[in-house]
C-alpha cells in the first residue's frame, strides 16, 4: 500500500462523504439501486458516525488526498466493518486489502471477530473478503438483490 493510513475524525467528514459518494456509484450501478444507504447519508450523518466513541475510522492518503477509508463499529467482542471504500481511480491497487489488514491489526484486544456485508453483485468485494478468510454466514434481502454477510474470527 503506497499511502499513509491515519485515524479519521469529525474534521474529515467532508472528505469522507466526497470519497463515499464517488466510491459507491459503482455499487449502485452493479445493484441497480441509486438509494444505497452510503449514497443517502448526509454530511451530518457522517459527522455523527465519526463522532461516536464506538466508531473507529481510518483513511489512507496519497499526496494529501483521501483515497480509501473504512469505518468499524465496536460492539463488545465483535467489530462490524463497514463503509470500506476506495476512490474509483485507485481501485484494484490493493488499497481495500490494505485497509482491511489495518483494521484487523488495530482493533482493541477484546475484539474476537469481524463481521461485514456486501451486495451479491459486488464481485470484487466478494473475492476480496473470501480471499482474506471471511466466511459467509447468511444472506438477507435488500430490495431486488441480497446482502451477503461474512464473519472472520481473529482468535
C-alpha positions, -999 to 999 in steps of 0.1 A, spaced: 0 0 0 15 33 -11 -4 58 11 -3 68 47 -31 54 70 -44 76 97 -73 78 121 -101 99 108 -121 124 129 -152 146 126 -130 172 109 -125 147 80 -163 142 74 -165 163 43 -136 144 26 -151 111 37 -185 120 23 -169 130 -10 -150 97 -12 -181 78 -2 -203 92 -29 -176 86 -56 -168 51 -44 -204 38 -41 -215 48 -75 -201 16 -90 -220 -4 -62 -252 15 -71 -248 6 -108 -240 -30 -101 -271 -34 -79 -293 -10 -99 -301 9 -67 -293 46 -65 -307 47 -30 -279 26 -14 -275 38 23 -240 52 17 -253 74 -11 -281 86 11 -260 97 40 -257 134 46 -227 153 59 -243 155 93 -248 117 92 -211 111 85 -201 136 112 -223 117 137 -207 84 127 -172 98 131 -181 113 165 -194 81 181 -169 66 206 -178 32 193 -168 41 158 -132 37 147 -124 52 113 -92 51 92 -83 67 60 -54 63 35 -40 94 20 -18 97 -11 -2 131 -16 -27 145 9 -58 131 -9 -81 107 9 -82 77 -14 -95 50 9 -114 48 41 -131 23 64 -153 26 95 -157 0 122 -184 -1 148 -173 -18 180 -199 -40 197 -183 -59 226 -163 -88 212 -174 -81 176 -164 -54 152 -187 -45 124 -166 -34 94 -185 -11 71 -181 17 46 -149 2 31 -143 25 1 -116 32 -24 -116 61 -49 -126 48 -83 -93 58 -99 -74 38 -72 -95 6 -72 -76 -25 -80 -43 -14 -65 -45 -31 -31 -59 -3 -10 -90 -22 0 -69 -51 11 -45 -28 30 -74 -11 48 -89 -44 59 -55 -57 71 -50 -24 90 -84 -29 107 -75 -65 116 -42 -54 132 -55 -23 151 -87 -34 168 -89 -34 206 -78 -66 223 -114 -76 233 -125 -79 197 -126 -116 187 -144 -114 153 -152 -90 125 -185 -91 107 -194 -73 74 -217 -75 45 -217 -66 8 -242 -68 -21 -244 -100 -41 -233 -82 -73 -201 -68 -57 -178 -93 -73 -146 -76 -64 -157 -72 -27 -168 -108 -26 -135 -120 -40 -116 -98 -15 -134 -109 16 -133 -146 7 -96 -144 -1 -89 -128 33 -106 -156 52 -141 -142 57 -168 -168 57 -203 -163 45 -228 -167 74 -261 -158 58 -279 -136 33 -306 -110 38 -329 -93 13 -323 -57 2 -349 -49 -23 -343 -68 -56 -309 -82 -45 -294 -99 -14 -268 -88 10 -242 -114 18 -229 -114 54 -195 -125 64 -176 -132 96 -139 -138 104 -127 -150 138 -95 -132 149 -86 -157 177 
